[in-house]
Amino acid sequence: MPTTFATIRELQHALNTGETTAVALTELALARIADPNGQGATAFINVYADQALAAARASDILRQAGLARSALEGIPISIKDLFDYKGDVTRGASALLKEAPAATENATLVQRLLEAGAVIIGRTNMTEFAFSGLGINPHYGTPMSPWDRETGRIPGGSSSGAGVSVADGMAVAAIGTDTGGSIRIPSAFCGITGFKPTAERISANGVMPLSHSLDSSGPLALSVECCALVDAVLSNEPEPILEALDPSHLRLLMPTNYVFNHADDTVLTQFHAAVAKLKAQGVQIDEIEIPELDQLPHINRLGGFVCAEAWFYHKEFIEQHESLYDPRVGSRILRGKEQGAADYIELQQVRELWIAQMESLLAPYDGLLLPTTPVIPPTIAELADEDAYFRANGLILRNPAIINFLNGCALSLPCHSAQSAPVGLMLAAPAYHDAHLLNVGHTIESILS
């Protein structure tokens, strides 16, 4: 397994005591990206070596003067190729926008990272225009999951390079986006932690959209606390201090339907072993059927918000330059043409009612508990077949997409045993329950580890 960095808190201690420097951390990250035997060439679309080293030198000078700006001071962080970074092109990992004009301003969340002292190491690869949960990209290559690299397995998408950058120690944390699981899927498939916050908490200014009704931006990192520290900077909120909650006071809801359909044996075994650990520590887990989940395929039968809104954003481009799109992405965008105004308005109204029902159901609980994905990472080779690609994509997006439709927040935590295939355990809650969910996740993480 590739070497990762330490956690943000551990690195801050090392920086404060002089055991390391921001320049040393940045040089290590850059060396790992440049390693010809590593995944840097496919995990990153652009590397900001000069800017990162300059930022790291400035960070070290400020720290020597006692002026660390945040918990991210001097910490190498990667950003997905959907975020504007002044002077570079935001391509969405597409061929279409390869020669587009460079951004003239930073995305709001990128600016917040820079002002917090983070070192932006580079921009990461992804599924073209963020429209798939698999992470395969025909234009810039596909980075591999750290597990079973000899075979070559998908990293999860769409934030594929983000997940691999953290898992391989090319960044301490990564910033991704999540429209139907695109932070949590690569976190699960790369054996790390990912946090999809309530979308409205973090500015979408300067972020290339896929579906404005479902998009959110957030961190992938090594721990819940790392995610919480990055989230605080992205949302311009005070630095959090996570609490270890009494497990016997936690009550979680676990669906018995929908989320386990077509699950493989590895996921079932590892997930249920994790659930048994939680129960042994006193966590109350109510296992019930949730009929609202079974309604989702019918609700989204015409392609849902993502197809309709992707068509809105891409209509002119794809009508003029369809050949430049990955056909597996372009065909899904074109589904948006099938929806009329009445379909879209009905979808909005149905969603409001569905969210109200789910929020009522979840009100007595500290969170919803389910597998992040029902399967372990498929091989890249097997998904060359178009039918296999679309089957896998639908199945892998299914569970995390529940929370985007809910407009909620969610964590994916690694729950697999050492040396086994990566499996993610998802904890989720309704909108604006982020702070409590992070404390719950911090507590669950300590039990599982």
NUZAVO-732818 format. One line per 4 residues: number of its first residue (from 0); for each residue x, y, z of C-alpha. Coordinates in Angstrom, 2 decimals, padded with zeros to 5 digits. Layout:
residues N
NUM = X/Y/Z; ... .
***
This chain:
residues 449
0 = 000.00/000.00/000.00; 001.38/003.45/-000.89; 002.66/005.69/001.92; 000.31/008.40/003.11 .
4 = 001.06/011.55/005.06; 000.26/011.80/008.76; -002.98/013.52/009.82; -003.30/017.29/009.78 .
8 = -003.05/017.54/013.59; 000.08/015.35/013.61; 001.66/017.40/010.85; 000.87/020.66/012.63 .
12 = 002.63/019.33/015.74; 005.65/018.36/013.62; 005.68/021.79/011.98; 005.37/023.62/015.31 .
16 = 008.18/021.64/016.92; 010.49/022.01/013.94; 010.50/018.30/013.09; 009.54/019.24/009.55 .
20 = 008.79/022.29/007.42; 006.15/023.23/004.89; 008.88/023.16/002.23; 009.85/019.60/003.21 .
24 = 006.21/018.45/003.09; 005.72/020.11/-000.29; 008.92/018.62/-001.71; 007.81/015.17/-000.53 .
28 = 004.40/015.59/-002.15; 005.99/016.78/-005.41; 008.46/013.88/-005.40; 005.64/011.38/-005.01 .
32 = 003.70/013.02/-007.83; 006.78/012.88/-010.08; 007.65/009.26/-009.22; 007.56/007.39/-012.56 .
36 = 006.41/004.25/-010.73; 003.53/006.09/-009.07; 000.12/007.42/-010.10; 001.00/011.10/-010.33 .
40 = 000.83/011.25/-014.13; -002.80/010.15/-014.16; -003.90/011.51/-010.76; -002.91/015.09/-011.64 .
44 = -003.76/017.19/-014.69; -001.50/020.06/-013.63; 001.08/020.38/-010.86; 001.84/023.80/-009.36 .
48 = 005.41/023.05/-008.28; 006.79/026.61/-008.36; 003.75/028.22/-006.77; 003.51/025.49/-004.13 .
52 = 007.17/025.80/-003.11; 006.88/029.60/-002.95; 003.76/029.29/-000.78; 005.53/026.74/001.44 .
56 = 008.54/029.03/001.93; 006.22/031.89/002.88; 004.37/029.59/005.28; 007.61/028.61/007.02 .
60 = 008.59/032.26/007.45; 005.20/033.10/008.96; 005.37/030.12/011.32; 008.80/031.20/012.54 .
64 = 007.20/034.54/013.40; 004.38/032.77/015.27; 001.81/033.61/012.63; 000.24/030.28/011.57 .
68 = -003.05/031.25/009.92; -005.02/028.06/010.48; -004.71/024.31/010.99; -003.99/024.08/007.25 .
72 = -000.90/026.32/007.43; 001.79/024.72/005.26; -000.31/021.65/004.43; -000.19/020.36/000.80 .
76 = -003.71/020.09/-000.63; -004.90/019.11/-004.10; -007.91/020.60/-005.88; -010.19/018.93/-008.42 .
80 = -010.22/020.17/-012.02; -013.59/021.86/-011.45; -012.28/024.72/-009.29; -011.00/027.98/-010.75 .
84 = -007.35/028.64/-009.91; -006.13/032.01/-011.13; -003.91/031.66/-014.19; -004.87/028.07/-015.05 .
88 = -007.60/026.56/-017.20; -010.53/024.80/-015.52; -011.10/021.92/-017.95; -013.40/019.59/-016.07 .
92 = -010.93/016.94/-017.32; -012.38/017.37/-020.80; -010.84/017.63/-024.25; -013.43/020.29/-025.09 .
96 = -012.06/022.92/-022.66; -008.37/022.04/-022.92; -007.59/025.36/-024.63; -010.21/027.47/-022.83 .
100 = -009.16/030.82/-021.32; -007.42/030.64/-017.96; -009.34/031.64/-014.84; -008.88/035.29/-013.87 .
104 = -009.91/034.75/-010.23; -009.77/031.93/-007.71; -012.91/030.03/-006.77; -014.09/031.23/-003.36 .
108 = -013.11/027.98/-001.66; -009.65/028.03/-003.31; -009.15/031.60/-002.10; -010.13/030.55/001.42 .
112 = -007.58/027.72/001.32; -004.83/030.09/000.20; -005.71/032.65/002.86; -005.65/029.86/005.46 .
116 = -002.07/029.03/004.48; -002.74/025.79/002.62; -000.26/024.88/-000.12; -002.15/024.10/-003.34 .
120 = -000.06/021.33/-004.88; -001.97/020.85/-008.14; -005.27/020.08/-009.81; -006.49/016.50/-009.98 .
124 = -007.94/014.32/-012.69; -011.59/013.28/-012.65; -014.36/011.82/-014.75; -015.04/014.23/-017.62 .
128 = -017.37/017.01/-016.37; -017.86/014.97/-013.14; -020.53/012.81/-014.79; -019.81/009.29/-013.48 .
132 = -019.03/007.54/-010.22; -016.30/005.35/-011.71; -013.37/007.70/-012.34; -012.48/006.51/-015.85 .
136 = -011.20/009.24/-018.18; -010.28/008.59/-021.86; -008.55/011.97/-022.25; -006.14/012.09/-019.30 .
140 = -005.95/008.46/-018.20; -007.39/006.70/-015.18; -005.49/006.58/-011.86; -005.81/003.27/-010.05 .
144 = -007.19/002.46/-006.63; -004.35/001.70/-004.19; -005.82/-001.76/-003.66; -004.84/-004.57/-006.08 .
148 = -002.86/-002.22/-008.27; -001.29/-005.14/-010.11; -004.73/-005.89/-011.58; -005.77/-002.26/-011.95 .
152 = -009.04/-001.23/-010.33; -011.06/001.94/-010.64; -010.42/004.68/-008.06; -014.07/005.76/-007.93 .
156 = -015.34/009.03/-009.33; -015.83/011.54/-010.22; -013.09/012.85/-007.87; -010.71/010.07/-008.91 .
160 = -007.41/011.94/-008.75; -008.46/013.51/-005.45; -008.85/010.13/-003.78; -005.61/008.73/-005.19 .
164 = -003.67/011.90/-004.32; -004.48/011.40/-000.62; -004.14/007.60/-000.60; -000.71/007.80/-002.25 .
168 = 000.60/010.66/-000.11; 000.72/013.17/-002.96; -001.44/015.49/-000.84; -002.49/015.57/002.80 .
172 = -006.07/016.34/001.82; -007.96/016.89/-001.42; -010.93/019.01/-002.39; -013.53/017.27/-004.52 .
176 = -017.13/017.72/-005.54; -020.09/015.44/-004.87; -023.25/015.40/-007.01; -024.18/011.76/-006.45 .
180 = -021.29/010.41/-004.41; -018.20/011.84/-006.11; -016.37/012.52/-002.82; -017.56/009.43/-000.95 .
184 = -017.09/006.83/-003.72; -013.38/007.54/-004.30; -012.91/007.75/-000.53; -014.44/004.28/-000.17 .
188 = -012.49/002.81/-003.11; -009.19/004.37/-002.00; -009.53/003.43/001.69; -009.71/006.99/003.03 .
192 = -012.33/009.30/004.58; -014.57/011.69/002.67; -017.10/014.30/003.76; -019.98/015.60/001.65 .
196 = -021.24/018.69/003.51; -024.63/020.33/003.22; -024.23/021.94/-000.20; -025.28/025.46/000.76 .
200 = -022.61/025.73/003.45; -019.78/026.05/000.93; -019.72/028.60/-001.88; -020.11/027.33/-005.44 .
204 = -018.59/030.54/-006.83; -015.90/029.58/-009.33; -016.87/025.91/-009.37; -017.84/024.35/-012.71 .
208 = -021.39/022.99/-012.23; -022.86/019.63/-013.16; -026.22/019.87/-011.39; -026.83/022.95/-009.27 .
212 = -029.62/021.16/-007.36; -027.27/018.39/-006.22; -023.66/019.67/-006.37; -021.58/020.10/-003.23 .
216 = -017.86/020.57/-002.54; -015.85/019.06/000.28; -012.74/017.26/001.52; -011.17/013.83/001.14 .
220 = -008.58/013.08/003.83; -007.22/010.49/006.27; -009.59/011.04/009.19; -012.86/012.63/010.23 .
224 = -010.95/015.32/012.09; -008.90/016.11/008.97; -012.14/016.48/007.01; -013.62/018.70/009.73 .
228 = -010.57/020.99/009.75; -010.65/021.41/005.96; -014.43/021.86/005.97; -014.12/024.71/008.48 .
232 = -011.82/026.60/006.11; -013.97/025.91/003.05; -017.11/027.11/004.83; -015.39/030.02/006.60 .
236 = -016.41/028.70/010.01; -014.42/028.47/013.28; -011.99/025.59/013.68; -013.91/022.67/015.21 .
240 = -013.01/020.67/018.28; -014.55/017.24/017.79; -016.08/015.49/020.77; -015.88/011.79/021.57 .
244 = -019.53/010.98/022.21; -020.76/008.21/024.49; -021.46/005.30/022.08; -024.35/004.12/024.27 .
248 = -026.08/007.44/023.62; -025.91/007.08/019.84; -028.90/005.87/017.87; -028.51/005.09/014.17 .
252 = -031.02/004.01/011.54; -029.97/001.27/009.11; -032.24/000.47/006.14; -032.97/-003.18/005.48 .
256 = -034.09/-002.53/001.89; -032.62/-000.97/-001.24; -029.06/-000.24/-000.04; -028.01/-003.91/000.12 .
260 = -029.48/-004.94/-003.24; -026.80/-006.59/-005.42; -024.15/-006.10/-002.73; -021.09/-008.34/-003.05 .
264 = -019.92/-010.72/-000.33; -016.91/-008.62/000.65; -018.99/-005.51/001.30; -021.63/-007.48/003.22 .
268 = -019.03/-009.24/005.37; -016.94/-006.17/006.18; -019.88/-003.82/006.68; -021.77/-006.17/008.99 .
272 = -018.57/-006.85/010.95; -018.28/-003.08/011.48; -021.93/-002.90/012.56; -021.27/-005.69/015.08 .
276 = -018.35/-003.67/016.50; -020.57/-000.63/016.93; -023.29/-002.65/018.65; -020.72/-004.24/020.96 .
280 = -019.76/-000.73/022.13; -023.36/000.14/022.90; -024.43/001.96/019.74; -028.16/001.43/019.17 .
284 = -028.82/000.51/015.54; -032.44/000.21/014.46; -032.81/-001.89/011.32; -036.01/-001.06/009.48 .
288 = -037.44/-000.94/005.97; -037.59/002.56/004.47; -040.15/002.58/001.62; -039.05/006.08/000.53 .
292 = -035.78/004.61/-000.75; -037.57/002.22/-003.08; -039.31/005.22/-004.65; -036.09/006.78/-005.94 .
296 = -035.68/004.84/-009.21; -039.19/005.86/-010.28; -038.72/009.47/-009.15; -035.53/009.74/-011.23 .
300 = -036.71/007.59/-014.15; -036.23/010.43/-016.70; -032.67/011.12/-015.59; -033.40/013.29/-012.58 .
304 = -031.90/016.69/-011.83; -028.44/015.69/-012.99; -029.41/014.98/-016.61; -031.75/017.96/-016.87 .
308 = -029.29/020.43/-015.40; -026.25/018.99/-017.17; -028.17/019.43/-020.44; -028.86/023.06/-019.48 .
312 = -025.13/023.73/-018.92; -023.83/021.74/-021.90; -026.56/022.24/-024.51; -024.64/024.57/-026.83 .
316 = -021.30/022.81/-026.40; -022.58/019.29/-027.00; -024.73/020.30/-029.98; -021.64/021.78/-031.68 .
320 = -018.85/019.49/-030.39; -020.39/016.15/-029.38; -017.41/014.25/-030.83; -015.11/015.82/-028.24 .
324 = -017.10/014.35/-025.33; -016.47/010.95/-023.77; -019.46/009.14/-025.37; -020.34/007.58/-021.99 .
328 = -020.67/011.10/-020.58; -022.22/012.73/-023.63; -024.98/010.12/-023.93; -026.11/010.80/-020.35 .
332 = -026.09/014.57/-020.83; -028.26/014.14/-023.93; -030.87/012.34/-021.80; -031.69/015.75/-020.37 .
336 = -033.40/016.65/-023.65; -036.15/014.16/-022.76; -037.37/016.19/-019.78; -039.92/018.94/-020.28 .
340 = -040.68/021.87/-018.00; -043.58/019.98/-016.40; -041.32/016.99/-015.66; -038.73/019.24/-014.02 .
344 = -041.27/021.12/-011.89; -042.87/017.86/-010.83; -039.44/016.53/-009.84; -038.84/019.59/-007.66 .
348 = -042.17/019.18/-005.90; -041.75/015.44/-005.39; -038.29/016.04/-003.95; -039.60/018.55/-001.41 .
352 = -042.19/016.05/-000.18; -039.64/013.19/-000.15; -037.15/015.23/001.87; -039.85/016.14/004.40 .
356 = -040.76/012.46/004.82; -037.12/011.41/005.24; -036.32/014.22/007.67; -039.30/013.22/009.80 .
360 = -038.13/009.61/009.79; -034.55/010.57/010.72; -035.49/013.12/013.40; -035.02/010.74/016.39 .
364 = -031.67/009.45/015.11; -028.05/010.60/015.15; -027.60/009.41/011.59; -028.38/007.00/008.78 .
368 = -026.02/004.03/008.47; -025.38/002.16/005.19; -022.57/000.92/002.93; -021.06/003.72/000.85 .
372 = -021.11/001.44/-002.19; -022.54/-002.09/-002.46; -019.46/-003.44/-004.28; -015.68/-003.26/-004.11 .
376 = -013.83/-001.47/-006.95; -014.30/-003.25/-010.29; -011.31/-003.67/-012.58; -010.67/-000.98/-015.18 .
380 = -010.50/-003.65/-017.89; -013.95/-005.09/-017.24; -015.55/-001.65/-017.59; -014.31/-001.27/-021.17 .
384 = -017.57/-002.99/-022.08; -020.24/-000.30/-022.36; -023.03/-002.33/-020.77; -020.77/-003.28/-017.84 .
388 = -019.78/000.40/-017.48; -023.35/001.66/-017.17; -024.43/-001.19/-014.88; -021.51/-000.54/-012.54 .
392 = -022.04/003.21/-012.66; -025.69/002.98/-011.65; -025.00/000.50/-008.87; -022.02/002.38/-007.42 .
396 = -023.82/005.75/-007.42; -027.04/004.35/-005.96; -026.37/004.56/-002.21; -024.49/007.87/-002.00 .
400 = -026.96/009.56/-004.38; -029.67/009.10/-001.73; -028.01/011.82/000.35; -027.67/014.30/-002.52 .
404 = -031.38/013.94/-003.23; -031.98/014.47/000.51; -029.77/017.59/000.33; -028.05/016.15/003.39 .
408 = -024.52/015.66/004.66; -022.57/012.42/004.78; -019.26/010.80/005.70; -017.63/007.74/004.20 .
412 = -015.33/005.94/006.63; -013.09/002.96/005.80; -014.47/-000.10/007.61; -012.51/-002.98/006.06 .
416 = -009.92/-005.10/007.81; -006.24/-004.76/006.97; -005.11/-006.15/003.61; -008.68/-006.70/002.39 .
420 = -010.50/-004.86/-000.39; -011.58/-001.34/000.57; -015.12/-000.96/001.91; -016.76/002.30/002.98 .
424 = -019.26/002.78/005.78; -021.50/005.79/005.24; -023.02/007.94/007.97; -025.52/010.54/006.82 .
428 = -027.92/013.14/008.18; -030.31/015.82/006.90; -029.18/019.30/005.86; -027.28/021.43/008.39 .
432 = -026.61/018.54/010.77; -022.95/018.66/009.68; -021.37/019.52/013.03; -023.18/016.74/014.89 .
436 = -022.52/014.24/012.10; -018.79/014.98/012.28; -018.82/014.27/016.02; -020.77/011.05/015.44 .
440 = -018.32/010.07/012.69; -015.34/010.86/014.93; -016.81/008.55/017.59; -017.61/005.74/015.12 .
444 = -014.12/006.08/013.59; -012.49/005.51/016.99; -014.53/002.34/017.50; -013.75/000.95/014.05 .
448 = -010.02/001.71/014.29 .
***
